[in-house]
């Protein structure tokens, strides 16, 4: 995946000015560009970004994310179970069903 997108990775590193930019850092660039896209009335992409390059960035980001979080176990280990338990405790507390000592 990285070798197939070497040109894009080099381009992003050069223009984002992130030293020694590598594939695992893609989320930093993607997240900022995605936010700019969503708020394009107040935040514009830098001059080096356009929709065709962003499409490539988005596809690469999606593919690398699938590799990073590809199993149920990895998703759970990264916090899914904790977040669910925290949410359930919060809802129980809100609804007056405290599980703690009286």
MARNU-963770 format. One line per field, with one value per residue (C-alpha): x negated, y negated, z. Coordinates in Angstrom, 1 decimal, decimal comma, always signed. Layout:
px	X|...;
py	Y|...;
pz	Z|...;
END
This chain:
px	+0,0|-2,8|-4,9|-1,8|-1,2|-4,8|-4,2|-1,2|-3,0|-6,0|-3,7|-1,8|-5,0|-6,5|-3,4|-2,3|-5,8|-5,6|-9,2|-9,8|-6,2|-5,1|-1,8|-1,0|-0,9|+1,8|+4,6|+3,0|+3,3|+6,6|+8,3|+7,4|+8,4|+11,7|+12,5|+11,7|+14,0|+16,9|+16,4|+15,4|+17,4|+14,7|+11,8|+10,3|+7,9|+4,3|+3,4|+1,7|+4,9|+7,7|+10,6|+8,8|+5,8|+8,2|+10,0|+6,7|+5,9|+9,4|+9,1|+5,7|+6,8|+9,8|+7,7|+5,0|+7,7|+9,2|+5,8|+5,3|+8,7|+9,5|+10,6|+13,3|+10,6|+8,5|+11,6|+12,5|+9,0|+8,9|+11,7|+15,1|+15,9|+14,9|+16,9|+20,0|+19,6|+19,1|+22,2|+24,3|+23,2|+23,9|+27,4|+28,1|+27,0|+29,1|+32,2|+31,6|+30,4|+27,1|+25,1|+22,9|+23,3|+26,4;
py	+0,0|-2,4|-1,7|-2,0|-5,5|-6,7|-9,7|-10,8|-10,3|-12,3|-15,0|-15,3|-15,3|-18,0|-20,3|-19,7|-20,4|-17,5|-16,3|-12,7|-12,2|-8,6|-6,7|-6,3|-10,1|-10,4|-10,9|-14,3|-15,6|-13,9|-15,1|-18,7|-18,6|-16,9|-19,6|-22,3|-20,6|-20,5|-24,1|-25,4|-28,6|-29,7|-27,3|-26,7|-24,1|-25,2|-25,9|-22,5|-20,6|-19,9|-17,4|-14,8|-14,8|-14,7|-11,7|-9,8|-10,9|-9,8|-6,4|-5,8|-6,9|-4,5|-1,6|-2,2|-2,5|+0,8|+2,4|+0,7|+1,6|+4,8|+7,2|+7,0|+7,7|+4,7|+2,5|+3,6|+3,2|-0,3|-1,3|-0,1|+1,9|-0,8|-3,4|-1,2|-0,5|-4,2|-5,1|-2,5|-3,7|-7,2|-6,3|-4,3|-7,2|-9,6|-7,4|-7,0|-3,4|-3,8|-0,6|-2,0|-1,7|-3,3;
pz	+0,0|+0,9|-2,2|-4,4|-3,1|-2,7|-4,9|-2,9|+0,4|-0,8|-2,1|+1,2|+3,2|+1,0|+1,1|+4,7|+5,9|+8,3|+8,7|+7,6|+6,6|+6,5|+5,8|+9,5|+9,8|+7,1|+9,6|+10,6|+7,1|+6,2|+9,4|+8,8|+5,1|+5,9|+8,4|+5,9|+3,4|+5,9|+6,8|+3,3|+3,9|+6,5|+5,9|+2,5|+1,4|+0,9|-2,7|-3,1|-2,5|-4,9|-5,1|-7,1|-4,7|-1,8|-3,3|-3,3|+0,2|+1,4|-0,3|+1,1|+4,6|+4,4|+3,3|+5,9|+8,6|+7,6|+8,0|+11,4|+12,8|+10,8|+13,5|+16,2|+18,8|+17,7|+17,7|+21,2|+22,5|+21,2|+23,5|+22,2|+25,3|+27,6|+25,8|+25,8|+29,6|+30,3|+28,3|+30,1|+33,5|+32,5|+31,3|+34,4|+36,6|+34,6|+35,0|+38,7|+38,6|+40,4|+40,7|+43,5|+47,3|+48,9;
END
